[in-house]
Amino acid sequence: MALVGACGFGGAYTAAAADRSAPQSGPAPSMTVPITDKAGNAFRLERYRGTPLLINFWATWCPPCVAELPALDRAATALAGSVTVLLVSVDRGGSAKALPFLEQRAITTPVIGFDPKAALSREMGVRGLPTTFLIDANQAHSWSYLGPRDWDQPDMLNSIRALLGIKSTT
């Protein structure tokens, strides 16, 4: 399934903005702003230092974000034990808005975080949704993807593992 488009914070992006080429590579962005977990407890992404992260910024009002949620859920299962998949909702309603939405869609495998004031997403340079960052275990290097992807497809899973230097378990 090919997904197209991306949602902007100030309006719709063109399909061209949701480029399917290789991700942008560079130093990991600053990630110091705390977000909250399902229980309402604040945490920082440094909590996951030592484990690679796939961080997806999304919102319930973003159709491309919603379309890729099942693939992210399946990718979290496929990558379990080697990469932590973290869904970060930027919905203003926080967990009260996003948790029931995810539960209705049976999205249960990824770690869930809430950034209702978009503070972490601004700090990390998110310009549109969905935006996903692949962060190495040392939180020193990252790859960023604008727009939806087929996260659960073998070629994407192999690409993630290759970028992070993880051997495939299949």
JOSUL-V858007 format. One record per residue. N is the residue number from 1. RES is the residue in one small letter. PHI is phi as a letter, one per 40 degrees, with the letter a starting at -180 (999 if undefined). OMEGA is omega in whole degrees, -180 to 180 (999 if undefined). Layout:
N RES PHI OMEGA
N RES PHI OMEGA
//
This chain:
1 m 999 178
2 a c 179
3 l b -179
4 v b 174
5 g g 176
6 a a 180
7 c c 177
8 g c 177
9 f c -179
10 g b -180
11 g i -176
12 a c 171
13 y c 173
14 t c 178
15 a d 179
16 a c 180
17 a c 179
18 a c -175
19 d c 180
20 r c -180
21 s c 180
22 a d 179
23 p c 174
24 q c -177
25 s b 177
26 g i 176
27 p c 177
28 a c 178
29 p c 174
30 s c -177
31 m b -174
32 t c -177
33 v c 179
34 p c 171
35 i b -180
36 t b 177
37 d c -178
38 k d -178
39 a c -179
40 g g 179
41 n c 179
42 a c 174
43 f a 177
44 r b -178
45 l c 177
46 e c 176
47 r d -176
48 y c 178
49 r d -178
50 g h 178
51 t b 175
52 p d -179
53 l b 167
54 l b -174
55 i b -178
56 n b 175
57 f c -173
58 w a 175
59 a a -180
60 t c -177
61 w c -177
62 c b -178
63 p d 178
64 p c 177
65 c c -179
66 v c -179
67 a c -177
68 e c -179
69 l d 179
70 p c 178
71 a c 177
72 l c 178
73 d c 179
74 r c 177
75 a c 178
76 a c 177
77 t c -178
78 a c -177
79 l c -177
80 a d -180
81 g g 179
82 s b 180
83 v b 174
84 t c 176
85 v c -177
86 l b 174
87 l c 180
88 v b 179
89 s c 175
90 v b 177
91 d c -180
92 r c 179
93 g c 177
94 g f -176
95 s c 180
96 a c 179
97 k c -170
98 a c -176
99 l c 178
100 p c 178
101 f c 179
102 l c -180
103 e c 178
104 q c -178
105 r b 179
106 a f 175
107 i c -171
108 t b -172
109 t c -178
110 p c 169
111 v c -177
112 i b 175
113 g b -176
114 f b -178
115 d b -171
116 p c 177
117 k b 179
118 a f -179
119 a c 178
120 l c -180
121 s c 176
122 r c -180
123 e d -178
124 m c 175
125 g g 178
126 v c -178
127 r b -180
128 g a -178
129 l b -9
130 p c 170
131 t b -178
132 t b 176
133 f b 169
134 l b -175
135 i b 180
136 d c -174
137 a c 180
138 n c -176
139 q f 179
140 a b -176
141 h b 180
142 s a 173
143 w b -178
144 s b -178
145 y b 173
146 l b 180
147 g g -177
148 p c 178
149 r b 174
150 d c -171
151 w c -175
152 d c -179
153 q c -177
154 p d -178
155 d c 178
156 m c 178
157 l c 178
158 n c 178
159 s c 178
160 i d -180
161 r c -179
162 a c -180
163 l c -178
164 l c -179
165 g g 180
166 i b 177
167 k c 179
168 s c 179
169 t c -180
170 t b 999
//
